[in-house]
Amino acid sequence: MSWGSPNPVVCALRFFYGATPGLATILERISGAREPRKLPPVLSVGAVVRFPEGVSSLKAYVAMITA
């Protein structure tokens, strides 16, 4: 089951408990599924070595290799 599958059910429950008199306090306890965090892509060693070659100006090149 994907992370977003329970969300339609959660929305239906929130509507039901929000529209039913006397059950509005249950709304605070119903939480939806959150999208999982993903790690950023990692550059390979070759890509890191080739990266400074794409810089066009000397000023930007020096700033990049010293940072």
C-alpha positions in Angstrom: 0.0 0.0 0.0 1.4 3.4 -0.9 1.7 6.3 1.5 -1.2 8.2 0.0 -3.8 5.3 0.0 -5.3 6.0 3.4 -5.8 9.7 2.6 -9.3 9.3 1.0 -10.5 7.4 4.0 -9.1 10.0 6.3 -10.9 12.8 4.4 -14.1 10.8 4.5 -13.8 10.3 8.3 -13.0 14.0 8.8 -16.1 15.0 6.8 -18.3 12.5 8.7 -17.2 13.6 12.1 -17.2 17.3 11.2 -20.7 17.1 9.8 -22.1 15.0 12.7 -23.2 17.2 15.6 -21.4 16.4 18.8 -18.5 14.5 17.2 -16.3 17.5 16.2 -13.8 16.8 19.0 -12.7 13.6 17.3 -11.4 15.6 14.3 -8.2 16.5 16.2 -7.2 12.9 16.7 -7.5 11.9 13.0 -4.3 12.5 11.1 -3.5 11.9 7.5 -0.5 10.1 6.0 2.5 12.2 5.3 4.8 11.8 2.3 8.0 10.1 3.3 11.1 12.1 3.2 13.6 11.2 0.5 17.4 11.6 0.7 19.0 13.9 -1.9 20.9 12.3 -4.7 24.7 11.8 -4.0 27.2 12.7 -6.7 29.7 10.2 -7.8 33.4 10.8 -7.4 33.8 11.4 -11.2 31.0 13.9 -11.2 32.6 15.8 -8.3 35.9 15.9 -10.2 34.3 17.1 -13.4 32.1 19.7 -11.7 34.7 22.6 -11.6 35.4 22.1 -15.3 32.0 23.6 -16.1 32.6 26.9 -14.4 33.2 29.7 -17.0 34.8 32.5 -15.0 38.0 32.4 -13.0 36.4 34.3 -10.1 33.6 31.7 -9.8 36.1 28.8 -10.1 38.3 30.1 -7.3 35.2 30.8 -5.1 33.9 27.3 -5.7 37.1 25.4 -5.0 38.0 27.4 -1.8 34.5 27.1 -0.2 
